[in-house]
């Protein structure tokens, strides 16, 4: 164990940072599953994916606060192209390893990610997490207690408007969402049948929630009465 921690610390020293002075970020894409089994059509998972570049503005803001930002993952779809030396595409580097994946997820200041298996690492080590572009709002109660969460948005083509939180919470239950793979049932097909499309979080929305996490960790975040009322209203939908 001590030797493994030493390897992790040496990596952080190599890139110029130290424990809890960096943010990990990851966007789920289709590359891993396609490598796992090329003979299977994994497209029914596509609604869970998002664009890693929409995370970069938030990471740019964090580098202004002297944090390093490490893009994580094993087998990812796109290489990052950016000129900021503090934003590192660790996932596409020769340094990427299972050991460092776990070390970085356990020692980051916080983790920015969408719904994917890599979230288990910071969850296990109780690191703060910012969940963005998540597809299942009914899972929000199961997330880490020190996390923040913003879901993808559901847009009704028929109604020509976004669904309310209550509408898509009810929709997920009605479509038996937690068991979408049973009998080859596809949630994508259900969305098409209902004329509903999912809309990713914007870079501005992601930046806002990342800045909120930073303020909360610095203990300077203040919530006003209106925000508190909205939070209470939101949680009342899960009774």
The 8 nearest C-alpha neighbors of each residue, nearest first, counted from 0:
[[1, 3, 2, 4, 5, 6, 98, 7],
 [2, 0, 4, 3, 5, 6, 7, 8],
 [1, 3, 5, 0, 4, 6, 7, 8],
 [2, 4, 0, 6, 5, 1, 7, 98],
 [5, 3, 7, 1, 6, 2, 8, 0],
 [4, 6, 2, 8, 3, 7, 9, 1],
 [7, 5, 3, 9, 4, 8, 2, 10],
 [8, 6, 4, 10, 5, 9, 99, 102],
 [7, 9, 11, 5, 10, 6, 12, 4],
 [8, 10, 12, 6, 7, 11, 5, 13],
 [9, 11, 13, 7, 8, 12, 6, 14],
 [12, 10, 8, 16, 17, 13, 14, 9],
 [11, 13, 15, 9, 10, 14, 16, 8],
 [12, 14, 10, 11, 15, 9, 16, 8],
 [15, 13, 11, 12, 16, 10, 85, 87],
 [16, 14, 12, 13, 11, 17, 67, 10],
 [15, 17, 11, 12, 14, 20, 67, 18],
 [18, 16, 11, 20, 12, 19, 8, 15],
 [17, 19, 106, 20, 107, 21, 16, 11],
 [20, 18, 108, 107, 106, 21, 17, 22],
 [21, 19, 18, 66, 17, 108, 16, 67],
 [20, 22, 67, 66, 107, 68, 19, 108],
 [23, 21, 68, 107, 109, 108, 110, 69],
 [22, 24, 69, 110, 68, 70, 111, 107],
 [25, 23, 111, 70, 112, 110, 71, 69],
 [24, 26, 112, 71, 70, 111, 72, 27],
 [27, 25, 51, 113, 112, 49, 28, 50],
 [26, 28, 48, 49, 113, 115, 25, 114],
 [29, 27, 48, 30, 76, 26, 49, 75],
 [28, 30, 31, 32, 33, 76, 45, 48],
 [29, 31, 76, 33, 75, 32, 28, 74],
 [32, 30, 34, 74, 33, 29, 35, 75],
 [33, 31, 35, 34, 30, 29, 36, 41],
 [32, 34, 37, 30, 36, 31, 35, 29],
 [33, 35, 31, 32, 36, 37, 30, 74],
 [34, 36, 32, 33, 31, 37, 30, 38],
 [37, 35, 33, 34, 38, 39, 32, 40],
 [38, 36, 33, 39, 34, 35, 40, 32],
 [39, 37, 36, 40, 33, 35, 41, 34],
 [38, 40, 37, 36, 41, 33, 32, 42],
 [39, 41, 42, 38, 43, 37, 33, 36],
 [40, 42, 43, 44, 39, 32, 33, 45],
 [41, 43, 45, 44, 40, 29, 46, 39],
 [42, 44, 41, 45, 187, 185, 46, 186],
 [45, 43, 42, 46, 47, 41, 48, 29],
 [46, 44, 42, 47, 48, 43, 29, 41],
 [45, 47, 44, 48, 187, 43, 197, 134],
 [48, 46, 45, 44, 134, 49, 133, 27],
 [49, 47, 28, 27, 45, 46, 26, 29],
 [48, 50, 26, 27, 28, 51, 132, 199],
 [49, 51, 52, 53, 26, 48, 54, 28],
 [50, 52, 26, 53, 54, 49, 25, 55],
 [53, 51, 54, 55, 50, 79, 56, 202],
 [52, 54, 202, 51, 55, 50, 201, 56],
 [55, 53, 52, 51, 57, 56, 202, 58],
 [54, 56, 58, 52, 57, 53, 59, 51],
 [57, 55, 59, 58, 54, 202, 60, 206],
 [58, 56, 206, 60, 55, 59, 54, 209],
 [57, 59, 55, 61, 60, 56, 68, 62],
 [60, 58, 56, 62, 57, 61, 55, 63],
 [61, 59, 57, 63, 58, 62, 56, 64],
 [60, 62, 58, 64, 63, 59, 66, 57],
 [61, 63, 66, 65, 64, 59, 60, 67],
 [64, 62, 60, 61, 65, 59, 66, 58],
 [63, 65, 62, 61, 66, 60, 67, 59],
 [66, 64, 62, 63, 67, 61, 20, 85],
 [67, 65, 62, 21, 20, 64, 61, 68],
 [66, 68, 21, 85, 62, 86, 22, 69],
 [69, 67, 22, 86, 21, 23, 85, 87],
 [68, 70, 23, 87, 89, 86, 71, 88],
 [71, 69, 88, 24, 89, 25, 23, 90],
 [72, 70, 90, 25, 89, 69, 24, 23],
 [73, 71, 90, 75, 74, 25, 70, 117],
 [72, 74, 90, 75, 31, 71, 95, 91],
 [75, 73, 31, 30, 72, 76, 90, 34],
 [76, 74, 30, 77, 73, 72, 31, 28],
 [75, 77, 30, 28, 29, 74, 78, 31],
 [78, 76, 75, 79, 51, 30, 91, 28],
 [77, 79, 80, 91, 76, 88, 75, 90],
 [80, 78, 88, 81, 77, 52, 51, 87],
 [79, 81, 78, 82, 88, 52, 77, 83],
 [82, 80, 83, 79, 86, 84, 55, 87],
 [81, 83, 84, 80, 86, 85, 79, 87],
 [82, 84, 85, 86, 81, 59, 87, 62],
 [85, 83, 86, 82, 87, 81, 67, 62],
 [84, 86, 67, 83, 87, 68, 62, 66],
 [87, 85, 68, 84, 83, 69, 67, 88],
 [88, 86, 69, 89, 85, 70, 68, 84],
 [87, 89, 70, 90, 91, 79, 69, 92],
 [88, 90, 92, 91, 87, 70, 71, 69],
 [91, 89, 71, 72, 88, 92, 95, 73],
 [92, 90, 89, 88, 78, 93, 95, 75],
 [91, 93, 89, 94, 90, 95, 88, 87],
 [92, 94, 95, 91, 89, 96, 90, 88],
 [93, 95, 92, 96, 89, 99, 10, 90],
 [96, 94, 93, 92, 90, 89, 99, 97],
 [97, 95, 99, 98, 100, 94, 73, 93],
 [96, 98, 100, 99, 101, 95, 73, 102],
 [97, 99, 96, 101, 100, 102, 3, 7],
 [98, 100, 102, 96, 101, 97, 103, 7],
 [101, 99, 97, 98, 103, 102, 96, 104],
 [102, 100, 104, 99, 98, 103, 120, 105],
 [101, 103, 99, 105, 104, 100, 7, 106],
 [104, 102, 106, 105, 100, 101, 99, 107],
 [105, 103, 121, 101, 102, 120, 106, 107],
 [104, 106, 102, 124, 103, 121, 107, 101],
 [107, 105, 103, 18, 19, 104, 102, 108],
 [108, 106, 19, 109, 22, 21, 104, 103],
 [109, 107, 19, 22, 21, 20, 106, 110],
 [108, 110, 127, 107, 22, 128, 126, 23],
 [109, 111, 128, 23, 24, 22, 129, 112],
 [112, 110, 24, 129, 128, 130, 23, 25],
 [113, 111, 25, 130, 24, 26, 131, 110],
 [112, 114, 131, 132, 130, 133, 26, 27],
 [113, 115, 133, 112, 27, 47, 116, 118],
 [116, 114, 117, 118, 27, 113, 112, 26],
 [115, 117, 118, 119, 114, 120, 27, 113],
 [116, 118, 119, 115, 120, 72, 121, 25],
 [119, 117, 116, 120, 121, 115, 122, 114],
 [120, 118, 122, 117, 121, 123, 116, 115],
 [119, 121, 123, 122, 118, 104, 117, 101],
 [122, 120, 126, 104, 124, 123, 105, 119],
 [123, 121, 119, 125, 120, 124, 143, 118],
 [124, 122, 120, 121, 125, 119, 126, 105],
 [123, 125, 121, 105, 122, 126, 120, 104],
 [126, 124, 122, 123, 121, 127, 143, 105],
 [125, 127, 121, 124, 109, 122, 128, 105],
 [128, 126, 109, 145, 146, 110, 125, 129],
 [129, 127, 146, 110, 109, 111, 130, 126],
 [128, 130, 111, 147, 146, 148, 110, 131],
 [129, 131, 148, 112, 113, 147, 128, 111],
 [132, 130, 149, 113, 133, 150, 148, 112],
 [133, 131, 151, 150, 113, 200, 199, 134],
 [132, 134, 150, 131, 113, 114, 151, 135],
 [133, 135, 151, 150, 47, 132, 136, 46],
 [136, 134, 137, 138, 133, 150, 171, 139],
 [135, 137, 138, 139, 150, 134, 168, 133],
 [138, 136, 135, 139, 168, 140, 171, 237],
 [139, 137, 136, 141, 140, 135, 142, 177],
 [138, 140, 141, 136, 137, 142, 148, 135],
 [141, 139, 138, 142, 137, 143, 144, 136],
 [142, 140, 139, 138, 143, 144, 137, 136],
 [141, 143, 139, 140, 144, 138, 146, 122],
 [142, 144, 146, 145, 122, 141, 128, 125],
 [143, 145, 146, 142, 127, 141, 140, 147],
 [146, 144, 127, 143, 128, 147, 126, 125],
 [147, 145, 128, 127, 143, 144, 129, 148],
 [148, 146, 129, 130, 128, 149, 145, 212],
 [147, 149, 130, 129, 131, 150, 146, 139],
 [148, 150, 131, 130, 132, 133, 151, 147],
 [151, 149, 133, 132, 131, 134, 152, 136],
 [150, 152, 132, 199, 133, 198, 134, 200],
 [151, 153, 198, 197, 150, 154, 199, 161],
 [152, 154, 197, 162, 161, 196, 198, 195],
 [153, 155, 161, 196, 195, 160, 162, 197],
 [156, 154, 195, 158, 157, 159, 160, 161],
 [157, 155, 159, 194, 158, 195, 154, 160],
 [156, 158, 155, 159, 194, 195, 160, 193],
 [157, 159, 155, 160, 156, 161, 154, 162],
 [160, 158, 156, 155, 157, 161, 154, 162],
 [161, 159, 158, 155, 154, 162, 156, 157],
 [160, 162, 154, 153, 155, 163, 152, 159],
 [161, 163, 153, 166, 154, 167, 160, 155],
 [162, 164, 166, 165, 161, 167, 153, 168],
 [165, 163, 166, 167, 168, 162, 233, 236],
 [164, 166, 168, 163, 167, 169, 236, 162],
 [167, 165, 163, 169, 164, 168, 162, 170],
 [166, 168, 170, 169, 164, 165, 171, 162],
 [167, 169, 165, 171, 170, 166, 164, 137],
 [170, 168, 167, 172, 166, 171, 165, 173],
 [171, 169, 167, 173, 172, 168, 166, 174],
 [172, 170, 176, 168, 174, 169, 173, 167],
 [171, 173, 175, 169, 170, 174, 176, 168],
 [172, 174, 170, 175, 171, 169, 176, 168],
 [175, 173, 176, 171, 172, 170, 189, 179],
 [176, 174, 172, 173, 177, 178, 171, 179],
 [177, 175, 171, 174, 179, 178, 172, 186],
 [176, 178, 175, 179, 171, 172, 135, 180],
 [179, 177, 176, 180, 181, 175, 184, 174],
 [178, 180, 176, 184, 181, 177, 185, 186],
 [179, 181, 183, 184, 178, 182, 185, 186],
 [180, 182, 183, 179, 184, 178, 185, 177],
 [183, 181, 184, 180, 179, 185, 178, 186],
 [184, 182, 180, 181, 185, 179, 43, 186],
 [185, 183, 180, 182, 179, 181, 186, 188],
 [186, 184, 187, 188, 179, 183, 43, 180],
 [185, 187, 189, 188, 179, 190, 184, 176],
 [186, 188, 190, 185, 189, 43, 191, 46],
 [189, 187, 191, 185, 186, 190, 192, 184],
 [190, 188, 186, 192, 191, 187, 193, 185],
 [189, 191, 195, 193, 187, 188, 192, 194],
 [192, 190, 194, 188, 193, 189, 195, 187],
 [191, 193, 189, 190, 194, 188, 195, 187],
 [192, 194, 190, 191, 195, 189, 155, 157],
 [195, 193, 191, 156, 192, 190, 155, 157],
 [196, 194, 155, 190, 154, 193, 156, 191],
 [195, 197, 154, 153, 190, 198, 194, 155],
 [198, 196, 153, 152, 154, 151, 199, 195],
 [199, 197, 152, 151, 153, 196, 200, 154],
 [200, 198, 151, 132, 201, 152, 197, 49],
 [199, 201, 132, 151, 204, 205, 198, 202],
 [200, 202, 204, 203, 199, 205, 53, 206],
 [203, 201, 53, 205, 204, 206, 54, 56],
 [202, 204, 206, 201, 205, 207, 56, 57],
 [205, 203, 207, 201, 206, 202, 200, 208],
 [206, 204, 202, 208, 203, 207, 209, 201],
 [205, 207, 57, 203, 209, 204, 208, 202],
 [208, 206, 204, 210, 205, 209, 203, 211],
 [207, 209, 211, 205, 210, 206, 212, 204],
 [210, 208, 212, 206, 211, 207, 205, 213],
 [211, 209, 213, 207, 208, 212, 206, 214],
 [210, 212, 208, 214, 209, 213, 215, 207],
 [211, 213, 215, 209, 210, 214, 216, 208],
 [212, 214, 210, 216, 211, 215, 217, 209],
 [215, 213, 217, 220, 211, 219, 212, 216],
 [214, 216, 218, 220, 212, 217, 213, 219],
 [217, 215, 213, 218, 214, 212, 219, 220],
 [216, 218, 214, 215, 219, 213, 220, 212],
 [219, 217, 215, 216, 220, 214, 221, 213],
 [218, 220, 214, 217, 215, 221, 216, 213],
 [221, 219, 215, 214, 218, 222, 211, 217],
 [220, 222, 219, 223, 215, 218, 214, 211],
 [221, 223, 226, 227, 220, 224, 225, 219],
 [222, 224, 226, 225, 227, 221, 228, 220],
 [225, 223, 227, 226, 228, 222, 229, 230],
 [224, 226, 228, 227, 223, 229, 222, 230],
 [227, 225, 229, 228, 223, 224, 222, 230],
 [226, 228, 224, 230, 225, 229, 231, 223],
 [229, 227, 231, 225, 226, 230, 224, 232],
 [228, 230, 232, 226, 231, 227, 233, 225],
 [231, 229, 233, 227, 232, 228, 226, 234],
 [232, 230, 228, 234, 229, 233, 235, 227],
 [231, 233, 229, 235, 230, 234, 228, 236],
 [232, 234, 230, 235, 231, 236, 229, 164],
 [235, 233, 236, 231, 232, 237, 230, 238],
 [234, 236, 232, 237, 233, 238, 231, 230],
 [237, 235, 234, 238, 233, 165, 232, 168],
 [238, 236, 235, 234, 233, 137, 168, 140],
 [237, 236, 235, 234, 233, 232, 140, 231]]
